[in-house]
Amino acid sequence: MAIGPIVQGSTRPIWNFVLVQDDNTPFVLTGATFTGVLYTRPDARAITMTGVFAITSATGGTFTYSPVAGDVAEPGEWEIEMAITIGAAPVYVRDHVTIQERYAP
């Protein structure tokens, strides 16, 4: 489920995620905390995501991420790696975002 394309520097739209387990049931997010890193493709340079993660349905496995301009400041192909921690062990998930160059008006 790729995000975008997003225009460079855009803080909207909010990115939506749905996590399901192998048996297609929702991954329950009750008590979860989130961190994220954006990695450039193909050289894997990292940018820590500094926007806001929010659970929209803990039992439905859905959450959002509201990016800040610094998250999407550089055009290109990016991998999103998020750590979702419930208790002691994080679960890592990945997605993809394309950030397109913003043209001057």
C-alpha positions in Angstrom: 0.0 0.0 0.0 2.2 2.8 -1.2 1.6 6.4 0.0 1.4 9.2 -2.5 2.7 10.6 -4.6 3.2 13.5 -2.3 4.3 16.9 -3.4 7.6 18.1 -1.7 6.9 19.9 1.6 3.2 18.9 1.8 1.8 18.2 5.2 -1.5 16.9 3.8 -2.9 14.4 3.2 -2.6 12.5 6.4 -1.2 9.0 5.7 -3.5 6.1 6.6 -2.4 2.6 7.6 -4.2 -0.6 8.2 -2.3 -3.5 9.9 -3.6 -7.1 9.5 -2.1 -10.3 10.6 -1.3 -13.3 8.4 -4.8 -14.7 9.0 -6.3 -11.4 7.8 -7.5 -10.3 11.3 -6.7 -6.8 12.5 -3.4 -6.3 14.4 -4.7 -4.9 17.7 -2.9 -1.6 18.6 -4.1 -1.1 22.2 -1.3 0.6 24.1 0.9 0.9 21.0 3.6 3.5 20.6 5.1 4.4 17.2 8.4 5.6 15.8 9.4 5.9 12.2 12.3 6.5 9.8 12.3 7.4 6.1 15.0 5.8 4.0 16.0 7.0 0.6 16.1 4.5 -2.2 18.5 3.1 -3.1 21.2 4.5 -0.8 19.3 4.1 2.5 20.1 7.6 3.9 17.8 8.0 7.0 15.4 10.8 8.1 13.6 10.4 11.4 9.9 11.0 11.1 8.9 13.9 13.4 5.2 14.2 12.7 2.4 12.7 14.7 1.2 9.1 14.8 -2.4 8.5 16.0 -4.4 5.3 16.5 -7.8 5.6 14.7 -9.0 2.2 15.7 -7.0 0.1 18.2 -9.1 -3.0 17.6 -9.3 -2.4 13.9 -5.5 -2.1 13.5 -5.7 1.4 11.9 -3.5 4.4 12.5 -2.5 7.6 10.8 0.7 9.6 10.4 0.6 13.4 10.0 3.8 14.4 8.3 5.7 17.7 8.9 7.3 19.6 6.1 10.8 18.2 7.0 9.6 14.6 6.5 8.8 15.3 2.9 11.4 18.0 2.0 13.4 16.0 -0.5 12.0 14.5 -3.7 12.5 10.9 -4.5 11.6 7.3 -3.7 11.5 6.5 0.0 10.9 3.5 2.2 9.0 4.1 5.4 10.0 1.9 8.3 7.8 2.1 11.4 8.4 0.4 14.8 5.1 -0.3 16.6 5.8 -1.2 20.3 3.3 -2.9 22.5 4.9 -4.1 25.7 8.6 -4.8 25.2 8.9 -6.1 21.7 8.5 -3.8 18.6 7.0 -5.0 15.4 8.5 -3.4 12.3 6.4 -2.6 9.2 7.4 -1.0 5.9 5.7 1.0 3.2 6.7 3.2 0.3 6.2 6.9 -0.5 7.1 8.9 -3.6 7.8 12.6 -3.0 7.6 14.7 -6.1 9.4 17.9 -6.7 7.3 21.1 -6.1 7.5 23.5 -9.0 7.6 27.2 -8.3 4.3 29.0 -9.1 
